Amino acid sequence: MLPFHRRKERPETTTTTTTEKTSNGSPSRQLVQFIMDWIKVSWKDVVAMAILGGATLGIYRAPYAAIRNFPITFDKSGDIVYPELAYPNRGWIISAPLSAVLSVLIPLIIIILAQIRIRSFWDCNNAILGLLYSHILGSLFQVIIKQLIGGFRPIFLDICQPDISLAKSHNSTGLNAVGFHQVMYTVDICTNPDKAALKTAMTSFPSGHATTAFAGCVFLFLWLNAKLKVFANLQTSFYWLALLLAPLLGAALQACALSVDQAHHWYDILAGAVIGTTVAFMCYRLCYAAVWDWRYNHIPLTRHRAIDYAAAAVTAAAPPQFTERALFVRKLGWGRRRRAGRRAAVAREKGRVGSAASSVTYARNGGADVAAPAPAPVSQRQPGPVAYPETAVRTDGQWHGRGDQMV
């Protein structure tokens, strides 16, 4: 059995020859073949992630490119009049490694543990890859802006420890003691010998913590919404909504904590949150059939088969692969039990469908006696929303819907 895959449907004959067993191969051989197929499909993405991740790290370690001025004005008592950059350096409430653990490992663990119930390899594959896409792209985006634009942190002067008497002797840029009343200076007058600390103090915009937090937690929010069907064609429990909002609350707490220790300005945090949220939405749509459309947003996309949205929209109920796979919820037709789904698939293949099902449902489920009517042309279809999965309804004296809701 391949990992997370359903058992194959039983053949119509119970006897299996030795040649058929040999051709199928052992489970270990099938697993090796499956891994090789996965590598053939995904190796380009893995290489691209490695390249972009290395580029992000290289840009982060590169020297700061921008030259910025900061104001220093002393009154007669020696106090700094411009206080926005003079907050004390109290350290980070949430360090960079802890932020990575909260934003990467926790969503990853939740996705993997959910597969105990979902049991879909491609859902797990797409969710993990989408999460990594979101973090890598978000980090690359914000690191480039940090290096080329940047900005002073509220704790900059405490780290810089400026000495304006150095302005004449340390003026390589020619931008010291310039501006109105000559109160603008550069980092040339900083007395702190720690170049890494100075660079960190000058790269405030945008917030990397906020970008990482929202890139991971917003992606987890979208994934949970699709798997739990919180915003779908059924009223879910209130605690599911609370569970769905938990990742957003975690991201907001991580980001806003940066304003408590004065590591960032509010606009740094806002910019990081916008970057993280944007890449999370794009990466989720890259890996799944929809973002908000509850009919399809739980379906992991593959490279070898495209989803026919129009074909799914004209059916009276969603095809089994849309409603049974890659879901956590088990309610009102969503995510039916797998054994029941397998038995129904075998029954459809053999033509043994319950007599109480309508002729249309009987034909759709594989019945051999009654042919299902062909769908109307696209130009003749009636507009209107289609709910997947639908309950059985009576129209023109006939029942339309899935057989398991009608018997």
One Martini backbone bead per residue (centre of mass of N, CA, C, O) as a GRO file, in nm:
protein
  407
    1MET     BB    1   0.095   0.037   0.025
    2LEU     BB    2   0.066   0.352  -0.022
    3PRO     BB    3   0.103   0.647   0.107
    4PHE     BB    4  -0.225   0.750   0.188
    5HIS     BB    5  -0.359   0.542   0.017
    6ARG     BB    6  -0.583   0.374  -0.131
    7ARG     BB    7  -0.725   0.107  -0.200
    8LYS     BB    8  -0.776  -0.091  -0.438
    9GLU     BB    9  -0.995  -0.211  -0.628
   10ARG     BB   10  -1.157  -0.482  -0.668
   11PRO     BB   11  -1.166  -0.732  -0.856
   12GLU     BB   12  -1.393  -0.931  -1.015
   13THR     BB   13  -1.181  -1.137  -0.960
   14THR     BB   14  -1.034  -1.352  -0.711
   15THR     BB   15  -0.823  -1.441  -0.902
   16THR     BB   16  -0.455  -1.467  -0.899
   17THR     BB   17  -0.185  -1.463  -1.066
   18THR     BB   18   0.155  -1.483  -1.066
   19THR     BB   19   0.203  -1.270  -1.284
   20GLU     BB   20   0.044  -1.036  -1.147
   21LYS     BB   21   0.211  -1.024  -0.888
   22THR     BB   22   0.483  -0.966  -1.024
   23SER     BB   23   0.401  -0.701  -1.176
   24ASN     BB   24   0.332  -0.531  -0.921
   25GLY     BB   25   0.498  -0.596  -0.685
   26SER     BB   26   0.630  -0.492  -0.414
   27PRO     BB   27   0.583  -0.256  -0.180
   28SER     BB   28   0.875  -0.146  -0.193
   29ARG     BB   29   0.879  -0.106  -0.499
   30GLN     BB   30   0.641   0.086  -0.512
   31LEU     BB   31   0.765   0.303  -0.330
   32VAL     BB   32   1.010   0.364  -0.505
   33GLN     BB   33   0.847   0.442  -0.756
   34PHE     BB   34   0.695   0.674  -0.620
   35ILE     BB   35   0.944   0.846  -0.549
   36MET     BB   36   1.045   0.877  -0.838
   37ASP     BB   37   0.792   1.021  -0.942
   38TRP     BB   38   0.810   1.261  -0.749
   39ILE     BB   39   1.085   1.364  -0.846
   40LYS     BB   40   1.001   1.415  -1.142
   41VAL     BB   41   0.785   1.634  -1.058
   42SER     BB   42   0.958   1.810  -0.805
   43TRP     BB   43   1.261   1.894  -0.862
   44LYS     BB   44   1.232   2.187  -0.957
   45ASP     BB   45   1.116   2.300  -0.693
   46VAL     BB   46   1.350   2.220  -0.509
   47VAL     BB   47   1.567   2.382  -0.657
   48ALA     BB   48   1.427   2.658  -0.637
   49MET     BB   49   1.419   2.671  -0.328
   50ALA     BB   50   1.726   2.655  -0.288
   51ILE     BB   51   1.800   2.908  -0.448
   52LEU     BB   52   1.617   3.115  -0.300
   53GLY     BB   53   1.725   3.054  -0.017
   54GLY     BB   54   2.020   3.132  -0.081
   55ALA     BB   55   1.959   3.420  -0.174
   56THR     BB   56   1.840   3.519   0.090
   57LEU     BB   57   2.093   3.470   0.264
   58GLY     BB   58   2.289   3.645   0.095
   59ILE     BB   59   2.136   3.915   0.119
   60TYR     BB   60   2.132   3.928   0.431
   61ARG     BB   61   2.467   3.928   0.444
   62ALA     BB   62   2.488   4.175   0.309
   63PRO     BB   63   2.551   4.479   0.272
   64TYR     BB   64   2.436   4.780   0.330
   65ALA     BB   65   2.315   4.999   0.078
   66ALA     BB   66   2.198   5.221   0.230
   67ILE     BB   67   2.180   5.584   0.294
   68ARG     BB   68   2.114   5.730   0.607
   69ASN     BB   69   1.950   5.972   0.796
   70PHE     BB   70   1.982   6.119   1.125
   71PRO     BB   71   1.869   6.283   1.406
   72ILE     BB   72   2.055   6.530   1.611
   73THR     BB   73   1.948   6.697   1.919
   74PHE     BB   74   2.076   6.922   2.155
   75ASP     BB   75   2.045   7.054   2.446
   76LYS     BB   76   2.169   7.202   2.727
   77SER     BB   77   2.136   6.916   2.891
   78GLY     BB   78   2.185   6.669   2.662
   79ASP     BB   79   1.927   6.597   2.536
   80ILE     BB   80   1.718   6.428   2.330
   81VAL     BB   81   1.472   6.553   2.114
   82TYR     BB   82   1.472   6.294   1.926
   83PRO     BB   83   1.289   5.996   2.031
   84GLU     BB   84   1.211   5.772   1.807
   85LEU     BB   85   1.536   5.649   1.826
   86ALA     BB   86   1.570   5.629   2.176
   87TYR     BB   87   1.521   5.356   2.260
   88PRO     BB   88   1.571   5.090   2.443
   89ASN     BB   89   1.765   4.794   2.451
   90ARG     BB   90   1.576   4.497   2.551
   91GLY     BB   91   1.527   4.311   2.338
   92TRP     BB   92   1.370   4.010   2.244
   93ILE     BB   93   1.081   3.847   2.286
   94ILE     BB   94   1.104   3.730   1.983
   95SER     BB   95   1.297   3.542   1.831
   96ALA     BB   96   1.397   3.415   1.536
   97PRO     BB   97   1.384   3.108   1.606
   98LEU     BB   98   1.101   3.120   1.739
   99SER     BB   99   0.952   3.227   1.491
  100ALA     BB  100   1.011   2.977   1.315
  101VAL     BB  101   0.868   2.770   1.493
  102LEU     BB  102   0.582   2.905   1.494
  103SER     BB  103   0.560   2.939   1.158
  104VAL     BB  104   0.654   2.635   1.070
  105LEU     BB  105   0.627   2.387   1.264
  106ILE     BB  106   0.332   2.406   1.353
  107PRO     BB  107   0.194   2.379   1.074
  108LEU     BB  108   0.340   2.115   1.001
  109ILE     BB  109   0.227   1.940   1.231
  110ILE     BB  110  -0.074   1.977   1.169
  111ILE     BB  111  -0.070   1.858   0.883
  112ILE     BB  112   0.041   1.577   0.960
  113LEU     BB  113  -0.171   1.495   1.179
  114ALA     BB  114  -0.424   1.519   0.986
  115GLN     BB  115  -0.350   1.254   0.815
  116ILE     BB  116  -0.484   1.045   1.000
  117ARG     BB  117  -0.768   1.131   0.864
  118ILE     BB  118  -0.724   1.206   0.564
  119ARG     BB  119  -0.524   1.036   0.385
  120SER     BB  120  -0.333   1.237   0.184
  121PHE     BB  121  -0.057   1.278   0.011
  122TRP     BB  122  -0.115   1.529  -0.176
  123ASP     BB  123  -0.203   1.711   0.049
  124CYS     BB  124   0.056   1.703   0.212
  125ASN     BB  125   0.243   1.792  -0.015
  126ASN     BB  126   0.105   2.066  -0.087
  127ALA     BB  127   0.110   2.192   0.197
  128ILE     BB  128   0.416   2.190   0.243
  129LEU     BB  129   0.502   2.335  -0.013
  130GLY     BB  130   0.328   2.589   0.028
  131LEU     BB  131   0.461   2.674   0.294
  132LEU     BB  132   0.746   2.704   0.175
  133TYR     BB  133   0.684   2.904  -0.042
  134SER     BB  134   0.584   3.130   0.145
  135HIS     BB  135   0.847   3.170   0.308
  136ILE     BB  136   1.050   3.216   0.080
  137LEU     BB  137   0.912   3.454  -0.067
  138GLY     BB  138   0.876   3.640   0.177
  139SER     BB  139   1.178   3.657   0.254
  140LEU     BB  140   1.285   3.764  -0.015
  141PHE     BB  141   1.116   4.020  -0.026
  142GLN     BB  142   1.204   4.151   0.252
  143VAL     BB  143   1.514   4.146   0.211
  144ILE     BB  144   1.534   4.331  -0.031
  145ILE     BB  145   1.405   4.575   0.109
  146LYS     BB  146   1.602   4.599   0.343
  147GLN     BB  147   1.865   4.648   0.171
  148LEU     BB  148   1.746   4.896  -0.014
  149ILE     BB  149   1.588   5.049   0.225
  150GLY     BB  150   1.484   5.031   0.510
  151GLY     BB  151   1.556   5.135   0.856
  152PHE     BB  152   1.509   5.269   1.161
  153ARG     BB  153   1.502   5.186   1.470
  154PRO     BB  154   1.393   5.273   1.787
  155ILE     BB  155   1.702   5.159   1.889
  156PHE     BB  156   1.937   5.296   1.736
  157LEU     BB  157   2.088   5.500   1.930
  158ASP     BB  158   2.163   5.283   2.144
  159ILE     BB  159   2.350   5.131   1.939
  160CYS     BB  160   2.524   5.358   1.810
  161GLN     BB  161   2.646   5.585   1.980
  162PRO     BB  162   2.678   5.890   1.916
  163ASP     BB  163   2.938   6.127   1.778
  164ILE     BB  164   2.953   6.452   1.661
  165SER     BB  165   3.270   6.494   1.661
  166LEU     BB  166   3.305   6.285   1.401
  167ALA     BB  167   3.199   6.440   1.145
  168LYS     BB  168   3.474   6.553   1.025
  169SER     BB  169   3.650   6.276   1.025
  170HIS     BB  170   3.362   6.113   0.953
  171ASN     BB  171   3.294   6.188   0.599
  172SER     BB  172   3.256   5.995   0.336
  173THR     BB  173   2.959   6.098   0.232
  174GLY     BB  174   2.884   6.410   0.307
  175LEU     BB  175   2.619   6.371   0.539
  176ASN     BB  176   2.725   6.542   0.771
  177ALA     BB  177   2.586   6.806   0.893
  178VAL     BB  178   2.294   6.834   0.762
  179GLY     BB  179   2.057   7.041   0.688
  180PHE     BB  180   1.855   7.161   0.913
  181HIS     BB  181   2.077   7.281   1.134
  182GLN     BB  182   2.269   7.038   1.113
  183VAL     BB  183   2.111   6.737   1.222
  184MET     BB  184   2.230   6.540   1.006
  185TYR     BB  185   2.328   6.191   1.003
  186THR     BB  186   2.543   5.914   1.009
  187VAL     BB  187   2.711   5.611   1.083
  188ASP     BB  188   2.998   5.747   1.113
  189ILE     BB  189   2.928   5.839   1.432
  190CYS     BB  190   2.946   5.565   1.536
  191THR     BB  191   3.081   5.372   1.829
  192ASN     BB  192   2.994   5.100   1.748
  193PRO     BB  193   3.178   4.806   1.649
  194ASP     BB  194   2.916   4.651   1.570
  195LYS     BB  195   2.814   4.586   1.254
  196ALA     BB  196   2.571   4.393   1.286
  197ALA     BB  197   2.408   4.574   1.480
  198LEU     BB  198   2.387   4.816   1.289
  199LYS     BB  199   2.241   4.675   1.060
  200THR     BB  200   1.994   4.591   1.226
  201ALA     BB  201   1.922   4.896   1.305
  202MET     BB  202   1.880   4.962   0.969
  203THR     BB  203   1.654   4.702   0.931
  204SER     BB  204   1.322   4.755   0.976
  205PHE     BB  205   1.227   4.759   0.672
  206PRO     BB  206   1.058   4.514   0.702
  207SER     BB  207   0.915   4.276   0.894
  208GLY     BB  208   1.023   3.953   0.937
  209HIS     BB  209   0.837   3.843   1.157
  210ALA     BB  210   0.568   3.918   1.020
  211THR     BB  211   0.610   3.769   0.757
  212THR     BB  212   0.642   3.484   0.877
  213ALA     BB  213   0.381   3.467   1.039
  214PHE     BB  214   0.178   3.520   0.796
  215ALA     BB  215   0.276   3.307   0.596
  216GLY     BB  216   0.202   3.060   0.785
  217CYS     BB  217  -0.081   3.129   0.921
  218VAL     BB  218  -0.248   3.190   0.666
  219PHE     BB  219  -0.209   2.920   0.532
  220LEU     BB  220  -0.337   2.759   0.765
  221PHE     BB  221  -0.612   2.897   0.751
  222LEU     BB  222  -0.686   2.804   0.461
  223TRP     BB  223  -0.657   2.500   0.514
  224LEU     BB  224  -0.864   2.473   0.744
  225ASN     BB  225  -1.107   2.581   0.589
  226ALA     BB  226  -1.108   2.350   0.377
  227LYS     BB  227  -1.119   2.098   0.579
  228LEU     BB  228  -1.371   2.214   0.766
  229LYS     BB  229  -1.586   2.392   0.630
  230VAL     BB  230  -1.668   2.675   0.755
  231PHE     BB  231  -1.709   2.810   0.456
  232ALA     BB  232  -2.006   2.679   0.347
  233ASN     BB  233  -2.301   2.455   0.304
  234LEU     BB  234  -2.269   2.477   0.627
  235GLN     BB  235  -2.316   2.468   0.972
  236THR     BB  236  -2.089   2.520   1.195
  237SER     BB  237  -1.913   2.518   1.460
  238PHE     BB  238  -1.792   2.752   1.676
  239TYR     BB  239  -1.515   2.612   1.746
  240TRP     BB  240  -1.414   2.611   1.455
  241LEU     BB  241  -1.385   2.914   1.426
  242ALA     BB  242  -1.185   2.947   1.659
  243LEU     BB  243  -0.972   2.757   1.535
  244LEU     BB  244  -0.933   2.921   1.271
  245LEU     BB  245  -0.833   3.196   1.428
  246ALA     BB  246  -0.570   3.114   1.574
  247PRO     BB  247  -0.346   3.180   1.361
  248LEU     BB  248  -0.409   3.487   1.349
  249LEU     BB  249  -0.352   3.543   1.644
  250GLY     BB  250  -0.058   3.447   1.644
  251ALA     BB  251   0.045   3.648   1.431
  252ALA     BB  252  -0.037   3.910   1.581
  253LEU     BB  253   0.133   3.862   1.836
  254GLN     BB  254   0.409   3.844   1.706
  255ALA     BB  255   0.404   4.124   1.569
  256CYS     BB  256   0.316   4.314   1.816
  257ALA     BB  257   0.562   4.251   2.004
  258LEU     BB  258   0.757   4.451   1.847
  259SER     BB  259   0.628   4.712   1.993
  260VAL     BB  260   0.715   4.654   2.286
  261ASP     BB  261   1.043   4.629   2.227
  262GLN     BB  262   1.110   4.835   1.989
  263ALA     BB  263   1.195   4.689   1.702
  264HIS     BB  264   0.938   4.837   1.572
  265HIS     BB  265   0.736   4.983   1.371
  266TRP     BB  266   0.415   4.981   1.267
  267TYR     BB  267   0.482   4.985   0.955
  268ASP     BB  268   0.660   4.737   0.954
  269ILE     BB  269   0.441   4.535   1.040
  270LEU     BB  270   0.237   4.589   0.817
  271ALA     BB  271   0.418   4.516   0.576
  272GLY     BB  272   0.477   4.223   0.664
  273ALA     BB  273   0.179   4.129   0.667
  274VAL     BB  274   0.120   4.181   0.367
  275ILE     BB  275   0.333   3.996   0.249
  276GLY     BB  276   0.252   3.729   0.389
  277THR     BB  277  -0.044   3.722   0.291
  278THR     BB  278   0.002   3.729  -0.014
  279VAL     BB  279   0.182   3.471  -0.044
  280ALA     BB  280  -0.021   3.275   0.085
  281PHE     BB  281  -0.244   3.299  -0.126
  282MET     BB  282  -0.076   3.224  -0.377
  283CYS     BB  283   0.031   2.944  -0.274
  284TYR     BB  284  -0.242   2.811  -0.232
  285ARG     BB  285  -0.342   2.840  -0.528
  286LEU     BB  286  -0.107   2.672  -0.652
  287CYS     BB  287  -0.204   2.392  -0.480
  288TYR     BB  288  -0.510   2.471  -0.520
  289ALA     BB  289  -0.826   2.508  -0.669
  290ALA     BB  290  -0.887   2.712  -0.424
  291VAL     BB  291  -0.969   2.952  -0.173
  292TRP     BB  292  -1.304   3.018  -0.130
  293ASP     BB  293  -1.418   2.785  -0.286
  294TRP     BB  294  -1.583   2.526  -0.125
  295ARG     BB  295  -1.588   2.311  -0.363
  296TYR     BB  296  -1.240   2.323  -0.416
  297ASN     BB  297  -1.027   2.415  -0.174
  298HIS     BB  298  -0.944   2.094  -0.101
  299ILE     BB  299  -0.800   2.047  -0.378
  300PRO     BB  300  -0.530   1.902  -0.495
  301LEU     BB  301  -0.297   1.967  -0.717
  302THR     BB  302  -0.177   1.850  -1.033
  303ARG     BB  303   0.036   1.781  -1.321
  304HIS     BB  304  -0.142   1.535  -1.476
  305ARG     BB  305  -0.421   1.690  -1.384
  306ALA     BB  306  -0.708   1.856  -1.466
  307ILE     BB  307  -0.965   2.053  -1.362
  308ASP     BB  308  -1.316   2.030  -1.431
  309TYR     BB  309  -1.532   2.267  -1.350
  310ALA     BB  310  -1.769   2.240  -1.551
  311ALA     BB  311  -1.830   1.938  -1.501
  312ALA     BB  312  -1.889   1.974  -1.195
  313ALA     BB  313  -2.131   2.191  -1.226
  314VAL     BB  314  -2.349   1.995  -1.391
  315THR     BB  315  -2.378   1.827  -1.159
  316ALA     BB  316  -2.577   1.729  -0.890
  317ALA     BB  317  -2.303   1.612  -0.781
  318ALA     BB  318  -2.021   1.549  -0.657
  319PRO     BB  319  -1.765   1.388  -0.707
  320PRO     BB  320  -1.604   1.169  -0.509
  321GLN     BB  321  -1.314   1.302  -0.528
  322PHE     BB  322  -1.430   1.581  -0.401
  323THR     BB  323  -1.576   1.460  -0.118
  324GLU     BB  324  -1.365   1.232   0.007
  325ARG     BB  325  -1.108   1.386  -0.027
  326ALA     BB  326  -0.914   1.591   0.154
  327LEU     BB  327  -1.067   1.564   0.450
  328PHE     BB  328  -1.187   1.624   0.785
  329VAL     BB  329  -1.469   1.634   0.744
  330ARG     BB  330  -1.792   1.461   0.865
  331LYS     BB  331  -2.048   1.612   0.678
  332LEU     BB  332  -2.296   1.620   0.465
  333GLY     BB  333  -2.099   1.437   0.255
  334TRP     BB  334  -1.836   1.511   0.369
  335GLY     BB  335  -1.610   1.285   0.401
  336ARG     BB  336  -1.658   0.994   0.363
  337ARG     BB  337  -1.622   0.693   0.428
  338ARG     BB  338  -1.394   0.482   0.289
  339ARG     BB  339  -1.534   0.208   0.286
  340ALA     BB  340  -1.794   0.310   0.165
  341GLY     BB  341  -1.660   0.426  -0.088
  342ARG     BB  342  -1.548   0.157  -0.192
  343ARG     BB  343  -1.813   0.003  -0.211
  344ALA     BB  344  -1.945   0.202  -0.407
  345ALA     BB  345  -1.737   0.167  -0.633
  346VAL     BB  346  -1.781  -0.134  -0.677
  347ALA     BB  347  -2.086  -0.114  -0.735
  348ARG     BB  348  -2.060   0.068  -0.982
  349GLU     BB  349  -1.886  -0.127  -1.152
  350LYS     BB  350  -2.102  -0.379  -1.128
  351GLY     BB  351  -2.412  -0.258  -1.103
  352ARG     BB  352  -2.479  -0.249  -0.777
  353VAL     BB  353  -2.765  -0.081  -0.720
  354GLY     BB  354  -3.004   0.048  -0.564
  355SER     BB  355  -3.350   0.046  -0.623
  356ALA     BB  356  -3.420   0.333  -0.483
  357ALA     BB  357  -3.287   0.472  -0.693
  358SER     BB  358  -3.274   0.667  -0.930
  359SER     BB  359  -3.211   0.674  -1.261
  360VAL     BB  360  -2.996   0.891  -1.254
  361THR     BB  361  -2.830   0.782  -1.018
  362TYR     BB  362  -2.793   0.497  -1.131
  363ALA     BB  363  -2.632   0.587  -1.378
  364ARG     BB  364  -2.407   0.752  -1.231
  365ASN     BB  365  -2.321   0.483  -1.051
  366GLY     BB  366  -2.320   0.244  -1.298
  367GLY     BB  367  -2.557   0.157  -1.440
  368ALA     BB  368  -2.677  -0.068  -1.707
  369ASP     BB  369  -2.993  -0.008  -1.776
  370VAL     BB  370  -2.958   0.312  -1.747
  371ALA     BB  371  -2.923   0.602  -1.910
  372ALA     BB  372  -2.772   0.889  -1.887
  373PRO     BB  373  -2.826   1.201  -1.936
  374ALA     BB  374  -2.718   1.444  -2.113
  375PRO     BB  375  -2.580   1.728  -2.091
  376ALA     BB  376  -2.630   2.036  -2.138
  377PRO     BB  377  -2.551   2.285  -2.294
  378VAL     BB  378  -2.397   2.569  -2.204
  379SER     BB  379  -2.620   2.767  -2.330
  380GLN     BB  380  -2.871   2.597  -2.164
  381ARG     BB  381  -2.790   2.665  -1.892
  382GLN     BB  382  -2.869   2.735  -1.574
  383PRO     BB  383  -2.828   2.972  -1.368
  384GLY     BB  384  -2.644   2.925  -1.068
  385PRO     BB  385  -2.587   2.790  -0.784
  386VAL     BB  386  -2.374   2.516  -0.671
  387ALA     BB  387  -2.396   2.253  -0.448
  388TYR     BB  388  -2.125   2.094  -0.269
  389PRO     BB  389  -2.302   1.878  -0.160
  390GLU     BB  390  -2.620   1.759  -0.229
  391THR     BB  391  -2.929   1.712  -0.173
  392ALA     BB  392  -3.214   1.560  -0.210
  393VAL     BB  393  -3.440   1.633  -0.481
  394ARG     BB  394  -3.761   1.735  -0.611
  395THR     BB  395  -3.813   1.714  -0.975
  396ASP     BB  396  -4.061   1.640  -1.176
  397GLY     BB  397  -4.102   1.362  -1.002
  398GLN     BB  398  -3.786   1.357  -0.932
  399TRP     BB  399  -3.494   1.235  -0.803
  400HIS     BB  400  -3.206   1.430  -0.692
  401GLY     BB  401  -2.904   1.261  -0.613
  402ARG     BB  402  -2.766   1.075  -0.393
  403GLY     BB  403  -2.816   0.751  -0.300
  404ASP     BB  404  -2.735   0.776   0.014
  405GLN     BB  405  -2.986   1.003   0.049
  406MET     BB  406  -3.244   0.806  -0.068
  407VAL     BB  407  -3.235   0.519   0.104
   0.00000   0.00000   0.00000
